Protein backbone atom coordinates (compact mmCIF):
# COMPACT_ATOMS: atom_id res chain seq x y z
CA UNK A 1 0.00 0.00 0.00
CA UNK A 2 1.34 3.45 -0.94
CA UNK A 3 1.81 6.22 1.58
CA UNK A 4 -1.28 8.53 1.68
CA UNK A 5 0.85 11.62 2.32
CA UNK A 6 2.41 11.19 -1.17
CA UNK A 7 -1.05 11.43 -2.68
CA UNK A 8 -1.80 14.55 -0.64
CA UNK A 9 1.48 16.23 -1.68
CA UNK A 10 0.93 15.29 -5.32
CA UNK A 11 -2.60 16.68 -5.27
CA UNK A 12 -1.41 19.88 -3.55
CA UNK A 13 1.26 20.38 -6.25
CA UNK A 14 -1.29 19.95 -9.04
CA UNK A 15 -3.64 22.45 -7.34
CA UNK A 16 -0.88 25.04 -6.85
CA UNK A 17 0.32 24.81 -10.46
CA UNK A 18 -3.26 24.99 -11.70
CA UNK A 19 -3.91 28.08 -9.58
CA UNK A 20 -0.80 29.78 -10.95
CA UNK A 21 -1.94 29.12 -14.52
CA UNK A 22 -5.45 30.34 -13.68
CA UNK A 23 -4.15 33.50 -11.98
CA UNK A 24 -1.78 34.48 -14.77
CA UNK A 25 -4.53 34.03 -17.35
CA UNK A 26 -7.06 35.88 -15.16
CA UNK A 27 -4.96 39.02 -14.79
CA UNK A 28 -4.23 39.43 -18.46
CA UNK A 29 -5.61 42.71 -19.70
CA UNK A 30 -7.44 43.11 -22.96
CA UNK A 31 -5.48 44.92 -25.61
CA UNK A 32 -7.37 47.31 -27.86
CA UNK A 33 -7.49 46.36 -31.51
CA UNK A 34 -4.92 48.06 -33.71
CA UNK A 35 -6.30 51.11 -35.47
CA UNK A 36 -6.46 51.30 -39.24
CA UNK A 37 -5.73 54.24 -41.47
CA UNK A 38 -8.79 55.65 -43.23
CA UNK A 39 -8.22 57.60 -46.42
CA UNK A 40 -10.99 59.92 -47.56
CA UNK A 41 -11.43 61.09 -51.14
CA UNK A 42 -10.31 64.61 -50.13
CA UNK A 43 -7.15 63.44 -48.34
CA UNK A 44 -6.25 61.14 -51.23
CA UNK A 45 -6.43 64.09 -53.65
CA UNK A 46 -4.30 66.39 -51.48
CA UNK A 47 -1.67 63.87 -50.42
CA UNK A 48 1.43 63.17 -52.42
CA UNK A 49 1.65 59.48 -53.33
CA UNK A 50 5.32 59.39 -52.32
CA UNK A 51 4.83 61.05 -48.91
CA UNK A 52 3.81 58.85 -46.00
CA UNK A 53 2.67 60.41 -42.77
CA UNK A 54 3.10 58.71 -39.42
CA UNK A 55 0.46 59.43 -36.81
CA UNK A 56 1.75 61.15 -33.69
CA UNK A 57 1.88 59.01 -30.51
CA UNK A 58 -1.37 60.56 -29.29
CA UNK A 59 -3.13 59.47 -32.51
CA UNK A 60 -1.82 55.90 -32.52
CA UNK A 61 -3.55 53.03 -30.75
CA UNK A 62 -1.84 51.48 -27.75
CA UNK A 63 -0.66 47.89 -28.32
CA UNK A 64 0.77 45.16 -26.13
CA UNK A 65 4.37 45.08 -27.41
CA UNK A 66 5.98 42.61 -25.01
CA UNK A 67 4.35 39.82 -23.03
CA UNK A 68 6.65 37.49 -21.13
CA UNK A 69 4.82 35.19 -18.74
CA UNK A 70 4.45 31.51 -17.99
CA UNK A 71 2.75 29.36 -15.35
CA UNK A 72 5.92 27.81 -13.91
CA UNK A 73 7.06 28.42 -10.34
CA UNK A 74 9.14 31.54 -9.80
CA UNK A 75 12.49 32.37 -8.39
CA UNK A 76 13.16 36.02 -7.63
CA UNK A 77 15.11 38.69 -9.50
CA UNK A 78 15.59 42.43 -9.10
CA UNK A 79 15.03 43.09 -12.82
CA UNK A 80 13.05 42.17 -15.91
CA UNK A 81 14.61 42.56 -19.34
CA UNK A 82 12.80 43.72 -22.47
CA UNK A 83 13.93 44.65 -25.97
CA UNK A 84 12.39 47.03 -28.50
CA UNK A 85 13.02 46.36 -32.18
CA UNK A 86 12.32 50.00 -33.09
CA UNK A 87 11.71 53.37 -31.43
CA UNK A 88 8.46 53.33 -29.48
CA UNK A 89 6.39 55.53 -27.19
CA UNK A 90 5.91 53.30 -24.13
CA UNK A 91 2.62 53.93 -22.31
CA UNK A 92 2.67 51.42 -19.46
CA UNK A 93 4.65 48.58 -17.92
CA UNK A 94 3.91 45.84 -15.42
CA UNK A 95 5.52 42.80 -13.88
CA UNK A 96 4.64 39.90 -11.55
CA UNK A 97 5.97 40.78 -8.10
CA UNK A 98 6.15 39.17 -4.65
CA UNK A 99 4.98 41.95 -2.31
CA UNK A 100 5.70 42.32 1.40
CA UNK A 101 2.61 42.16 3.62
CA UNK A 102 2.10 45.94 4.00
CA UNK A 103 3.91 46.95 0.80
CA UNK A 104 1.77 48.87 -1.73
CA UNK A 105 4.38 50.37 -4.04
CA UNK A 106 8.06 50.19 -4.88
CA UNK A 107 10.43 52.48 -6.76
CA UNK A 108 11.89 51.34 -10.08
CA UNK A 109 14.32 52.48 -12.72
CA UNK A 110 14.55 51.60 -16.39
CA UNK A 111 18.12 51.11 -17.50
CA UNK A 112 19.74 50.81 -20.92
CA UNK A 113 23.14 49.34 -20.15
CA UNK A 114 24.20 51.31 -17.07
CA UNK A 115 22.35 54.48 -18.09
CA UNK A 116 19.15 55.33 -16.22
CA UNK A 117 16.49 56.14 -18.81
CA UNK A 118 13.44 56.53 -16.56
CA UNK A 119 12.35 56.16 -12.95
CA UNK A 120 9.02 55.92 -11.18
CA UNK A 121 6.86 53.90 -8.83
CA UNK A 122 5.27 50.50 -9.42
CA UNK A 123 1.93 50.16 -7.64
CA UNK A 124 0.38 46.97 -6.29
CA UNK A 125 -2.55 45.86 -8.49
CA UNK A 126 -4.45 42.58 -9.08
CA UNK A 127 -3.32 39.75 -6.77
CA UNK A 128 -3.41 35.98 -6.88
CA UNK A 129 -6.47 34.98 -4.82
CA UNK A 130 -4.59 32.10 -3.17
CA UNK A 131 -1.05 33.44 -2.87
CA UNK A 132 -1.73 37.00 -1.74
CA UNK A 133 1.89 38.15 -1.92
CA UNK A 134 1.93 37.62 -5.72
CA UNK A 135 0.42 40.65 -7.44
CA UNK A 136 0.90 42.81 -10.47
CA UNK A 137 3.35 45.70 -10.00
CA UNK A 138 2.48 48.36 -12.56
CA UNK A 139 3.08 51.87 -13.80
CA UNK A 140 0.15 52.54 -16.12
CA UNK A 141 1.29 56.14 -16.70
CA UNK A 142 4.85 55.49 -17.91
CA UNK A 143 4.36 57.57 -21.10
CA UNK A 144 7.94 57.94 -22.34
CA UNK A 145 9.63 57.49 -25.72
CA UNK A 146 12.30 54.76 -25.84
CA UNK A 147 14.66 54.05 -28.74
CA UNK A 148 15.27 50.58 -30.11
CA UNK A 149 17.43 48.47 -27.80
CA UNK A 150 17.52 46.33 -24.68
CA UNK A 151 16.22 47.67 -21.37
CA UNK A 152 15.97 46.47 -17.78
CA UNK A 153 13.15 47.30 -15.37
CA UNK A 154 15.03 47.29 -12.04
CA UNK A 155 13.62 47.30 -8.49
CA UNK A 156 15.52 47.66 -5.18
CA UNK A 157 14.91 44.08 -3.96
CA UNK A 158 14.76 40.73 -5.74
CA UNK A 159 10.96 40.36 -5.88
CA UNK A 160 10.23 40.03 -9.64
CA UNK A 161 9.16 36.58 -10.84
CA UNK A 162 11.63 34.89 -13.19
CA UNK A 163 12.41 31.29 -14.10
CA UNK A 164 14.00 29.16 -16.79
CA UNK A 165 10.81 29.37 -18.89
CA UNK A 166 11.37 33.16 -19.08
CA UNK A 167 15.05 32.47 -19.85
CA UNK A 168 15.85 34.24 -16.58
CA UNK A 169 14.65 37.55 -18.07
CA UNK A 170 11.73 38.10 -15.68
CA UNK A 171 7.99 38.39 -16.25
CA UNK A 172 7.05 41.66 -17.92
CA UNK A 173 4.40 43.32 -20.06
CA UNK A 174 5.13 46.50 -22.05
CA UNK A 175 2.48 48.52 -23.89
CA UNK A 176 3.18 51.28 -26.36
CA UNK A 177 2.53 52.97 -29.65
C-alpha positions as CSV (number, residue, x, y, z in Angstrom):
1,X,0.0,0.0,0.0
2,X,1.3,3.5,-0.9
3,X,1.8,6.2,1.6
4,X,-1.3,8.5,1.7
5,X,0.9,11.6,2.3
6,X,2.4,11.2,-1.2
7,X,-1.1,11.4,-2.7
8,X,-1.8,14.6,-0.6
9,X,1.5,16.2,-1.7
10,X,0.9,15.3,-5.3
11,X,-2.6,16.7,-5.3
12,X,-1.4,19.9,-3.6
13,X,1.3,20.4,-6.2
14,X,-1.3,20.0,-9.0
15,X,-3.6,22.4,-7.3
16,X,-0.9,25.0,-6.8
17,X,0.3,24.8,-10.5
18,X,-3.3,25.0,-11.7
19,X,-3.9,28.1,-9.6
20,X,-0.8,29.8,-11.0
21,X,-1.9,29.1,-14.5
22,X,-5.5,30.3,-13.7
23,X,-4.2,33.5,-12.0
24,X,-1.8,34.5,-14.8
25,X,-4.5,34.0,-17.3
26,X,-7.1,35.9,-15.2
27,X,-5.0,39.0,-14.8
28,X,-4.2,39.4,-18.5
29,X,-5.6,42.7,-19.7
30,X,-7.4,43.1,-23.0
31,X,-5.5,44.9,-25.6
32,X,-7.4,47.3,-27.9
33,X,-7.5,46.4,-31.5
34,X,-4.9,48.1,-33.7
35,X,-6.3,51.1,-35.5
36,X,-6.5,51.3,-39.2
37,X,-5.7,54.2,-41.5
38,X,-8.8,55.6,-43.2
39,X,-8.2,57.6,-46.4
40,X,-11.0,59.9,-47.6
41,X,-11.4,61.1,-51.1
42,X,-10.3,64.6,-50.1
43,X,-7.1,63.4,-48.3
44,X,-6.3,61.1,-51.2
45,X,-6.4,64.1,-53.7
46,X,-4.3,66.4,-51.5
47,X,-1.7,63.9,-50.4
48,X,1.4,63.2,-52.4
49,X,1.6,59.5,-53.3
50,X,5.3,59.4,-52.3
51,X,4.8,61.1,-48.9
52,X,3.8,58.9,-46.0
53,X,2.7,60.4,-42.8
54,X,3.1,58.7,-39.4
55,X,0.5,59.4,-36.8
56,X,1.8,61.2,-33.7
57,X,1.9,59.0,-30.5
58,X,-1.4,60.6,-29.3
59,X,-3.1,59.5,-32.5
60,X,-1.8,55.9,-32.5
61,X,-3.5,53.0,-30.7
62,X,-1.8,51.5,-27.8
63,X,-0.7,47.9,-28.3
64,X,0.8,45.2,-26.1
65,X,4.4,45.1,-27.4
66,X,6.0,42.6,-25.0
67,X,4.3,39.8,-23.0
68,X,6.6,37.5,-21.1
69,X,4.8,35.2,-18.7
70,X,4.5,31.5,-18.0
71,X,2.7,29.4,-15.3
72,X,5.9,27.8,-13.9
73,X,7.1,28.4,-10.3
74,X,9.1,31.5,-9.8
75,X,12.5,32.4,-8.4
76,X,13.2,36.0,-7.6
77,X,15.1,38.7,-9.5
78,X,15.6,42.4,-9.1
79,X,15.0,43.1,-12.8
80,X,13.1,42.2,-15.9
81,X,14.6,42.6,-19.3
82,X,12.8,43.7,-22.5
83,X,13.9,44.6,-26.0
84,X,12.4,47.0,-28.5
85,X,13.0,46.4,-32.2
86,X,12.3,50.0,-33.1
87,X,11.7,53.4,-31.4
88,X,8.5,53.3,-29.5
89,X,6.4,55.5,-27.2
90,X,5.9,53.3,-24.1
91,X,2.6,53.9,-22.3
92,X,2.7,51.4,-19.5
93,X,4.6,48.6,-17.9
94,X,3.9,45.8,-15.4
95,X,5.5,42.8,-13.9
96,X,4.6,39.9,-11.5
97,X,6.0,40.8,-8.1
98,X,6.2,39.2,-4.7
99,X,5.0,41.9,-2.3
100,X,5.7,42.3,1.4
101,X,2.6,42.2,3.6
102,X,2.1,45.9,4.0
103,X,3.9,47.0,0.8
104,X,1.8,48.9,-1.7
105,X,4.4,50.4,-4.0
106,X,8.1,50.2,-4.9
107,X,10.4,52.5,-6.8
108,X,11.9,51.3,-10.1
109,X,14.3,52.5,-12.7
110,X,14.5,51.6,-16.4
111,X,18.1,51.1,-17.5
112,X,19.7,50.8,-20.9
113,X,23.1,49.3,-20.1
114,X,24.2,51.3,-17.1
115,X,22.4,54.5,-18.1
116,X,19.2,55.3,-16.2
117,X,16.5,56.1,-18.8
118,X,13.4,56.5,-16.6
119,X,12.3,56.2,-13.0
120,X,9.0,55.9,-11.2
121,X,6.9,53.9,-8.8
122,X,5.3,50.5,-9.4
123,X,1.9,50.2,-7.6
124,X,0.4,47.0,-6.3
125,X,-2.5,45.9,-8.5
126,X,-4.5,42.6,-9.1
127,X,-3.3,39.8,-6.8
128,X,-3.4,36.0,-6.9
129,X,-6.5,35.0,-4.8
130,X,-4.6,32.1,-3.2
131,X,-1.0,33.4,-2.9
132,X,-1.7,37.0,-1.7
133,X,1.9,38.2,-1.9
134,X,1.9,37.6,-5.7
135,X,0.4,40.6,-7.4
136,X,0.9,42.8,-10.5
137,X,3.4,45.7,-10.0
138,X,2.5,48.4,-12.6
139,X,3.1,51.9,-13.8
140,X,0.2,52.5,-16.1
141,X,1.3,56.1,-16.7
142,X,4.9,55.5,-17.9
143,X,4.4,57.6,-21.1
144,X,7.9,57.9,-22.3
145,X,9.6,57.5,-25.7
146,X,12.3,54.8,-25.8
147,X,14.7,54.1,-28.7
148,X,15.3,50.6,-30.1
149,X,17.4,48.5,-27.8
150,X,17.5,46.3,-24.7
151,X,16.2,47.7,-21.4
152,X,16.0,46.5,-17.8
153,X,13.2,47.3,-15.4
154,X,15.0,47.3,-12.0
155,X,13.6,47.3,-8.5
156,X,15.5,47.7,-5.2
157,X,14.9,44.1,-4.0
158,X,14.8,40.7,-5.7
159,X,11.0,40.4,-5.9
160,X,10.2,40.0,-9.6
161,X,9.2,36.6,-10.8
162,X,11.6,34.9,-13.2
163,X,12.4,31.3,-14.1
164,X,14.0,29.2,-16.8
165,X,10.8,29.4,-18.9
166,X,11.4,33.2,-19.1
167,X,15.1,32.5,-19.9
168,X,15.8,34.2,-16.6
169,X,14.7,37.6,-18.1
170,X,11.7,38.1,-15.7
171,X,8.0,38.4,-16.2
172,X,7.1,41.7,-17.9
173,X,4.4,43.3,-20.1
174,X,5.1,46.5,-22.1
175,X,2.5,48.5,-23.9
176,X,3.2,51.3,-26.4
177,X,2.5,53.0,-29.7
